[in-house]
């Protein structure tokens, strides 16, 4: 534990990565400027996980990088690494979770369902984290599920700079549903663009029906914005509806590329000219239409600021 006369800035840093996104973990450590810590991970014959730090972490300010996309082994591995760090006397344990899984179940919207995001927050805190560093939570109120500090990064910090290289003119930023309006408005403000929204109804999970486009898109270049792209049904339907409404070039930027089921086929057959994603989740396959924008530098900068007790929010100041 931390001596009361010390501050965290005096502690040695340790950056480790689980197996869900080792490339991003390695890039974060390189961007920070130190080698990635060594772990031993074993999967027993029955599927049980085993994790061990291969070096002393006593008294260190520890940052554990692990995206928690399905399957549940990614969550379990993170919990085991946190517990091992606590029992090995790490001074502070920071969970670095670029993609926070189960965030789509953040409220009880019908009878007899769990609030899975709250359960995941409880598990992390019971395991022993002192802080969470994450990016583009599906619902920002999930931060309130934690009793430890939460640093919430925004992919717009890297997407906007990248999008400006395209020099898009006559641009409209479109939210594919009402829940994405706040995010889309932030992009529109930074790109000096107008805002539109698609009103849709979702009859069943992973099914979306386009209902109406609110805003003028005819003859305009369009940028669709969302935090998660899973089956790509919403995105493909939205792009097709925008084309039918007279939109010109249609691009999309989605933070977390889960891309499950028929997602790749839907993207390839859609009218999207380009899909920008981050490396919060590794791609299962390559596509000429998908371009990855790395968030490694942003996370490394956030880790640096956390370790020195500096402000993380200044990362997003213009």
N, C-alpha and C positions, 0 to 999 in steps of 0.2 A: 504494500500500500504506500501511497505518497506521504512522505514526511511533511508535517504541517509547515515547516520552515522553507520548503522547496516549492517551486512552481513547475508546471508541466514543461515549460520551455527548457528546463535544465535536464530533462530526461532524455536518454538515448531512444531513438526511433526504431521501430521494427515494422516492416511492411511484409505481410504474407498474403498469399492468395490461395483460395480453395480451387477445386477442379472445375467449377462451372464456367469460368472465363479466364483461364490462365494467361492468355495473350494480353488481355487488358491489364491484368495484374502486373505482368512483367513490364508493360509500357508505362504504367503509373509509377512503378519503382524507378525505372530509367529516367522518367521525367522529373521525379523527385531528386534523383542524383545519388542513389545508393542501391546496392544489390538487393534482390528479392530474398527474403528469408527462406530457409529450407524446411519442407514438411515431408513427413512420411505418411502416405495414405494407402490403406489396404482395404479391399473388399473381400470379406470372407465368402465361402462357397454359398452360404444361404442368403447373401446380399447384405449382411450386417457390415457397417462401416467402422473403420478404425483410423484415428488420426493422431499424429505425434509431432511435436516441434523437435527438429533435429539440432537445435542450439538453445542455449540458455536465453530465456526471455524475462528473467527476474528483474524487476524494477524498471522495465521498459514501457514506453508509450507505444502501445501495439495497435496497428491498423490491419484488420483482416478483410480482404477484398473477396466478395462472393455475391454474384447475382443469384437470385432465388427463383428462377423460372422453373417450370416443371421438368423432371419429376421431383418428388418430395425429397429425394436424396440430397439435393442442393441445400435445402433448409436444414436437414439433419446434419450434414457435414459442417455447416456454419455453427450450429449449436454445439457440436462436439469440440470445434476449435475454440469457441468462446469458453466452454467449461474447462478445457485443458489449460488455456491461458490463465484463467482465474486460479486454478489449482497449482500453476507454476509460478504464482506470485508476480504476474505482470502488474505494473503500477496503474495503468489505465488501459481499458479494452474498448477500442473504437470499431464498430461494425461498419464497413464500407460496402453498401449494398446498392450498386448502380441501378438494378431493377429489383423493386420490392414486390415479390410475388404475393398473390392473394389480395392485392389492393383493390380489386374490383368488387370484393365482398366487404364493403366498408360500412354497411348499414343494414338494418333489418327492414327490408322493403316489402316483405310478405310474411305470413305466419310460418313458424317452425323452421326457420333458416338460421345459420350461424352468422356471426359477424367475424369472419375469418381474419380480417386485417387486425382486429383487436387481439385475437388469439395469438397471431404471429408476434405482435408487439409484446404481449405478456411473456411468450416463450423466450424472446431475446433478452428481456430484462431479468427473468428468472435464471437464465443461463449465466448472466453476469456482465452485460455490456454497461459501459459508462456513457456511451455516446453513439448516435447513429448518424452516418453520412450517406445520403441517398440522392436520387435525382428524379424529377418529374413524377411524383406520386400520382396515382390515378385520382386520388381525392386528397387535397391538401390538409383536410381536417384529420387525417390519419396521424399527423404530428401530435395531435392532442391525445392519442392513445398511449403516448410514452410519458413516463415520469423522469426521463433523462433528456439531456439536450439533443435536439434533432437539427442537423444542418441540411437544408433542402436546396439542392442545386437545380439549375434550369438549363435544359439543352439549348434553349434559345441563345444562350451566350456563345455557343459555337455555331449553331445553325445560321443565325443572322449574318455573321461575318462571312460565312461560306456563301449564302444566298446573294449577298451584295456583289459577288464576283460575276454573277450572271447578268447584272445590270437590267433586271426585269422592269419593263415600263408598263403603264396602264394596268397595274396589278391590283387584284382583289384577294384578300386572305379570307378563306372560307373555313368555318367550323363545321365538321361533318355531323355534329349533333349539338344540342343545347349545352351539354356538359363541357364542351370544348370551347365555349364562347370566350371565357376569360383568357385562356391560353392564346386563342386566335387574335383577340384584341391586343394582347401584348406584342405579338409579331407584327400586326398591322401598324401599331404605333412606331415600332422600330424601323419598319421598312417603308414608312410614309405611304401606306396603302389603305384602301377602303376595306370594309368588313362586310361579310355576308355569312349567313348560317343556313344549314339544311335542317329542316324539321322532319324527323323520321320517327317511325314507330317500330319497336322491336318486339314481335310477337313471341319469340322464343330466344333463349341464349344462342349467340353466334348467328342469329338471323336478323336482318334489318331490311325494312321496306322504306324507300324514299317517299316522302309525302309532299314536301313543298320547299322551294328555295326562296329565302327571304333576303332580298338584296339584288342589285343589278350586276349580272355577270356577262351579258351578251356583248361579244366583241372584245372581252377583256382577257388578260392572262390571269390564271388562277393558281393560288397556292393553298392546297388543303393541309390543315394542321391537326395533328392528334398526338396523344401520348403513347398509345399502344396500338400496334397493328398485329392482329392475331390471325384470323382466317382470311383477312383482306376483303371480306364481303362488303362491309360498310364502305371501305375506301373505293372499291371498284364500282359499286352502285352509285356512290356520290359522284365519282368522276364521269360516269356515263350520263347521269342526270344533268351535270353541269354542261357537258357537250351538247346534249339535247336542248339545253336552254341557251345555247349560242356562245359558250365560252371558247376561247381560242386555245392557247397552250395551257395544259393542266399539269402541274407538278404537285408533289406531296412531300411533307416532312413529318416523320413519325419517330418519336424517341426510341421506343422499345420494340425491336423487330422480332416478335415471337414467331410469326409466319408458320402457323401450323396448318394441317389439313391441305386444302387445295390452294393455299395462299399464293404460292409461286405461279401456278397456272393462271390464277385470276389476275395477278399483276401483269403477266406477259400478254394476256388477251385483253387487258383494259386499254383505255385511251390515255393513260398516264404516260407522259414523256420521260419523267424521272421521279424516282422515289428516294428521298434522303433519309437515312437512319443513322443512329449512333451505334457504337460497339458495346453498348450496355449488355446486349445479348449477342452471342456469336451467331452468324448466319449459318444455316444448315447447307446452303448451296449458293453458288454465285449466279448473278443475273446482270445482264447489260443495263437493265433499267434501274438497278439498285446501286446507290453509291453510299459508302460508309464514311461518316465524319467522326473522327475519334474524340472521345472526351477524356483521354488519359491526362493531358496537360491540365485540364480544369480540375480533375480530382487530385492530381499531385499538388496543385496550387492550394486547394482547399485543405489538404492534409498538412501542408506547410504552415498555413495560417492557424489551424487548430492546434498544432504542436507548439506554436509560439504564442498562443493566446491572443492572436490578432483577429480582426473582424473578417468573417467569411462573406458577409453581405456586400463588402466592397468589391467583390468579384463581378458584381452586376451593375456597378455604377458606370454610367457612360463616360 
